[in-house]
């Protein structure tokens, strides 16, 4: 699986189905008011945690999920679950990996949601703080502790399209884990997952 962070809470996953065909899953592709961001995308699946308002242009008629529910598409299982303040969080099963994307979550998850999400292999957690409507660094770190992922990838921290968001250093300090080397793309297979510890991966904004 290939993983890219595109700024804010926008993430692109490139996975494979059982026919070894590429499947692109795009999450939270909202147009920012400043900075560099693609004009359009061509995913097979698009997920939105806060509806389609201000969404970027999508071509080739992808499947769109912006409501609660579950769906299986192209050998990928997607669960759309209620998050705090009418947001949506996603649980995605693909290539033997369990990925959780917390969208624009701005409060700690309740115990029911934590139980439904389980212990993901990869957790995308927003860490930009109150100024950009996501988790404060302390609450984001507590959320990681509650979910116990094998790999945590922060998002929604300060970049050119989100200049008011908190710096990534604040989350790193609260989490207390040494980050892996930053890169623009993260490639992972199930066999490469850490078995006992949680790894912190920092991605540079990339599209």
Secondary structure, 3 states (H helix, E strand, C coil): CEEEECCCCCEEEEEECCCCCEEEEEECCECCCCCCCCCEECCCEEECCCCCCCECEECCCCEEECCCEEEEECCEEEEEEECHHHCEEEEEEECCEEEEECCCCCCCCCHHHHHHHCCCCEEEEECCCHHHCCCCHHHHHHHHHHHCCCEEEEECCCECCECCCCCHHHHHHHHCCCECCCECCEECCHHHCCCCCCEEECECCCC
